[in-house]
Amino acid sequence: MDVATGHGGRLNAIPTSLKGGTVGETAAMAEADRTWMVDTLLALLQTPSPSGRTDAVMQLIGDILDDFGVPFTLTRRGALMAQLPGESASTDRALVVHSDTIGCMVRSLKDNGRLELVPVGTFSARFATGARVRIFPDDPEEFITGTVLPLKSSGHAFGEEIDTQPTDWENIEVRVDRKVSTREDLTRLGLKVGDFVALITSPELTADGFIVSRHLDGKAGVAVALTLAKNFCEGKVVLPHRTAIMVTITEEVGHGASHGLPADVAELVSVDNAVCAPGQHSIEDGVTIPMADMHGPFDYHLTRKLCRLAEEEGIPFARDVFRYYRSDAAAAIEAGAGTRAALVGFGLDGSHGWERTHIDSLEATYNLLHAWLQTPLTFAKWDAKPSGKLEDFPSSEQPAPTEQWVPLSRGEHGDPGEASPGSVWPPSAEHQG
């Protein structure tokens, strides 16, 4: 029997398995893996990677996988595809995470020696204002720091105007931490239109287990995926199905998993943030399994399989629906991937701003994915091939009872009655004038 807590749609661990078996112990993550995951997350957070400038973070991720002996390849543009061994001959599963983050780009060098910005990815200028940043000129060995400020940034100078000025991108600028006061000064520094500007993350771990930082969106998912790879490799685990861990580099601009996915993949789970906000049901101390986002429902059978796994393993979880959200799952499906696709999320408050998650949510996400990767495909026979015959299609698993016939006039009519014979078309020659 399902037990609801009565707030936000959250479900507790279920006392009875949906399959009628005994309930296992609540899934638990090894302390060593938890510590390693947090350390890895901190390293990722402190490696700037706005969409379009991700080579350094991909080098870091590749070095970590090399340490475990996990084979991987990179696409021409730098997306990574690692392989976990499995009993299947083909790569049947994909776990997709993204290493890129939101950020900014220089739109113009201003006459006052400051920089105008445009966003990379979708986020509000409100959350950029006040950020410490790194500005990257074309020289890969150089960076310059600065601060994003409103055009009127001093209460002593502008009084109440600092509260009434607009808060869009045209009304903020970067104060550069160099002795500059003109456009020419910026040019002498080597700064140009199109230079990337990365927000400094300033991660913080609290005594209650919260992690507060910029850019948890994306990088917390990467840390979870790398920890799964570490655990399976150290345990020499051969999964039921060969599994690709795909690390994309352009999720924040909409097309992350649109290339590089193996053709044989039957099940894809994207790992990203779950929206903790008023009106949403996502939770910060468990894992969230979204049913749909702005691009439509996720796969019916795969999402419900993940829910059953969470119940059976005693993993705290919630279901949610996201209205203004897109993930790598959408990019893969739109690019033509013939796979079941689902999304799994760690709870995140303040997404694309000063973000906050909890170690319990990362652990719950890890535990659910750890369990999923050790199960057969949702429909072992049907999902093993990209297509099949109608008689083999598992339609009985998603019943749709026939609607009750409603007569057009009053009376005792249980059935629609005989169809009208109508007229023959096309008319025969004898009926043609």
N, C-alpha and C positions, 0 to 999 in steps of 0.2 A: 504494500500500500504506500502510495506517495505521501510524503509528509512535507508540507510547505511551512516555511517559517512565518508567513504572513506579511512579509515586506519584500518589495522589489522583485518578486518572482523567484527568489532563491530557493533551492532545494537542499535539504540536509542529506547526509548519507542515508540511503534507503535500507530499512531493516530486512527486506526480503528481496532476493534476486528476481529479476523479471523472468528468468528461465526456471524458477522454482527450486534452484539448488541452494546450498548453504552459502551464507555471506562470507566472503574472505575478509582478512584483516584490512583495515584502511591502508591504502597505498602509502608508502613512506619513501622518502628520498634519503640516500646515504648522506651523512654529515659531510664527508669528504667531497662528495659531488656538489652539495649545496655551497660549500665554501669556494670550491673551484669555479662554480657558475657565477658567483658574485664577483670574484676577482677578475674573471674574464669579462664580465659586463663592464666593470670599471675601466679596463683596458680599451674596450671598444668605444665607450663613451668619450674617452679622452683622445680618440683618433678622429679628427674631423672628416666628415664624408657627406657633404651636401650632394644631392643628385647631380650628376655630371662631373663630380670630382671625387671618385671613390677608390682610386688605385691603392692608396695607402692602407685603407682598412681591409681591402681584399688581400693585400700582401700579409697583413696580420692574421686574417682568417686562414689563409693558405698555410702559413707557418705553423699554426696550431694543428691543422689537420695533418701536416707532414710529421709532426711530433708523434701522432698516434699511428702513423702508417696508413691513413685513409687515402685511397687513390681519388684524384679529382682532376678535372679539366676546367679550362676557362674559355669562354666564348671570345670572339674577336674584341668585343667591347668590354669584357671583364667580368661578366656574370660567371658564377662558379657552380659546378655540378660535381658533387662528391658521391661516392657509391658505398653503401653498406651491403655486405654480403647477405644473400638469401638463397633459399632452396629453389626458387623459380629460375627458369632459364632467361627470362626477360626482366626488365626493370618495371615492376608492376605498381610501385608506389612512389610518391614524391612528397617530401616535406619541404615546404617553400617558406623562406624567410627573406627579409630584405635588410641590406646593410646601409642603404642610402637614407638620408634624413632631409628634412626641410632646411632651407638656408636662404641666402640672398646673393644677389649679383649687383655689381656696380652699374647703374644706369647712366650716370654722368658725373664728371668732375666739376664741382661747383666753384664759382668765382670766389667764394669765401674760404676755400681750402678744405671744404668738407665734401662728403660723397652722398649722392642720391642713390637709392636702392630700389630694386624690384625683388619680389619674393621668388624663390625657387621652391615649387610646391605651393600648397594652399594653406595659408595661415594669416592671422590678423596682424596688422602693424602694431596693435596694442601689445601683443606678446613680444614683438621685436624691441619695442621701446624700453630702454634701460639695460639692454643686453650688452655684455662685453663680447667683442668679436675679434676674430682673426681675419685679416685681409690678405689674400694670396695673389701676389703679382705673378707674372709668367715665369719668373725664376723660381724653380721648385725648392730651392734652398732658403728662400726668404719668406717671411710673413711680417705683417705690421699689425699691431693691436689698435683697437679703437672702442668707442662706445656709441650705441644707437641712442639718439636723443630727439625729442620733439624740436621743431624749429624755435619755439619759445620755451626754453628749458630752465629759466631762472625765475623763481617767484619774487626775488628781490628786484628784478628788472621789469617783470611784466605783470605782477600782481595776479588778479583773477583771470587774466587772459590765458594763463597756462592751463586753466580748467575748461575754458570755452573754445580753445582752438580745435580744429579738426584732428582726427586720429588716423587718417589714412596714410598710405605710403608716400604720397606727395608732400606730406607734412612732417616727415622725419628725415634725419640725416645722420651720417656717421662723423663723429668728431675723431679725427685721426691722432694717434699719440706720437706725433712728430711736430717739429716747429714748421708748420705750414699755415698760410693764410690766403693763398691764391691758387688758381687753377695751375699756374706754371709750377708752383711748389710741388703739387701732387704729381705732375708729369715728371719732374726731376727725381721723385722717389721711385719712378717706374710703374706707377699706377695707371690703369687704363680702363676704359669701358669694357665690361664683360668679365672683370676680375671677380673671382668667387669671394664671398664673405661668409664665414662659418660662425655660428653662435657658440660661444664657450659654454660647456655643459655644466660645470660646477657641481658634480654629483655629491650627494650627501646621504649617508646611512644613519637612520635614527635608532634610538634605543628600542623602539617598538617594532622594528623590522621593516619600516618603510624605506623605500629608495626614492629620493627626490632628485630630479635632474632634467635638463633638456634632453631630448632625443631618446628617451626610453622607447618611444614608438619606433619599432624596427630593431633596435639593438638588443633589447631584452629578449626578443624572439630569437635572434642569432645566438645569444648566450645559451638559451634553452636547447637549441638544436645542436650546438657544439658539445654541450654536456651529455646529450643523448649519444652522440658519436663516441665520446670518451668512454661512457659506461659500456656500450656494446663492444667496443674494441678491446677494452681492458678485460672484459669477461669472455672474449672470443665467442660472442654470440652470433649464430647464423640465424637470421630472421626467416620467417616463412616465405617472405617475398623480398627479392632484391629491391633496395630502396635508394632513391636519389635524394640527397639533401641539396636543394637548390638555393643559392644565395643570390638574390637579384640586386640590381644597382639603380633601378629607375622606378621603383614602386611609387614614390612620392609625386612623380609627374605622370603617372597613369599607365605605364606600359611595362612594368617590371618583368612579369613572367610570360611576356608575349613571344619570347624566343629562347631556345636552348633546352626546352623540356623534352625528355625522351618520348618517342612516339608510342611506346608500349604502355605508358602509365595508365592504370585503370582507376586508381584512387589518388587524389591530391588533397592534402590538407595544408592550408596557408595559416601561418602563425603570425598574429599581429595584435594590436591593442584592442581591448574591449572597453567600450565607452561608459565610464562611470560618471553619470550626470543626472540631474533631475529629469524624470520621465523615462529613464532607461532602467534596465534590470541587471546590468553587469555588476560584478562584485569584485572588490579589491583583495579578498582573502580566499578566493577560489578561482576556478577556471570558468570562462563563459563560452557557450556554444551558440553562436548566432544562427538563427533560422533563415534570415534574409538580410540583404543590404539594399542600397539604392538601385542595384542592378537586378534584383529579383531574388527568389528563394535559392538557397543552397540545396545540394542534392538531398532529397527526402530520406533515402535509406541510409546514406553515410552519416548524416547529422544525427539521426535517431540511433544509429549504432553507437556513435560516440556518447550519446546521452546514457544508453544502457551500460556502456563500459564504466562511465563515471559512477553510476548507481551501484554496480556490482563491486567496484573497487573501493567504494566508500570515499570517493573524491568529491569534495564540495563543489557544486557547479550551479550555473544559472543558464537559462535560455534568454535570448534577447533578439530584437530586430533593430537594425540600424538604418536610419533614414538618409543620412548625409555621409556615406562611407563607401569606400572602394578599397579592394585589396588585390593581391596578386592572383587570387582565384579568378576574379573577373577578367584580368588581362589574359590569363591562360585560355579561358573559355572563348573569349572574343577572338583570340588568335587561331581558334580552330581545334583546340585540344579536345579529344574525345574521351574525357575522363569524368568520373564522379568528382565533385569538388565540394569541399567544406572549409569552414573557417573556425579556428580555435583561438581564443583571446585571453591574455592576461589582463586583469583589471587595471585601468589607467584613468586617473583623475586629471583633468586639465590638459587633454591631448593637444599637441602642437603648441603648448605654452610651457609653463613650469609644471612638468609632469610628475605624477607620483604613482608608484605601484607598491606592492608589498611582497616580501620574499615568499609568503604563503601562497600568493597567486602564481608566482613563477614556479613554485614547487608543484602546485596542483596541475598547471599546464604541462610540466615535465612528466608527471605521473600518468596523466591521461594519454599523452603521446607514446610514452613507454609501453603502456598496455596495448594501445592500438597497433603499434608496429609488430606486436607479437601475436596478432590474430590473423585468421585467414581473410581473404577478400570478402566483402559484404555478401556477394553471391559467388561462391568459389568457382562454379562451372560457368555461369553466364558471363561474369566479369573477366574471365581469362581471355576472352576474345573481343575485338572491337564491335562485332555484330553477330547476329544469329537469327534463327528462325522463330516465328511467332509462338510455336508450341513450346519452345524452351524459355520464353520470356517470363520472368517471375512476377507476372501481373497480380497474382493472388496475394502478394505481400503488401499491396496497397489497394485494398478493396474500395469500391465506389458503388454502394447500393443503388439500384435503379430507382429513379424518382417515382413516387406514387402518381398514377394517372389522375388528373383532375378534369372531370367532364366540363364541357363548355356550357351545358344547360343543367338545370336541376333534374334529379331523378336518380334511380338506383342503377348506376352504370359503373361496374368495376373495371371494364376494359374499354378501350377506345372504339371497338366495333370494327366492321368491315371497311376497308379502304374504298374510296370511290374509284370506279374503273377508269374514269377520265376518257381522254380521246387518244387515238393512235397518232404518233408523230414519228417521222413525217407522214403527212397524209398520202394515201395511195393514189395512183394515177386516176382511178375512176372517180375519186372525190375532188380532183383538181379541175377547176373550171377552165 
